[in-house]
């Protein structure tokens, strides 16, 4: 059982944080978003996982292109 928790902690710590960022934007809990991705993956036979990877890739590109500026004078 400890191996399961260590694996879960690893994925939560080093993951893309896609579910957390979607949940923050929608004002929901991240757990609900994760469970929704799991259900979509089982129902559509893998489409949910592909959607998750696409969103992770898109958020990574967006973070590289757009940077948050703290002030107007940071141009």
Secondary structure, DSSP 8 states (H G I E B T S, - for coil): -HHHHHHHHHHHHHS--HHHHHHHHHT--HHHHHHHHHHHHHHTTSHHHHHHHHHHHHHHHHHHH----SSGGG-
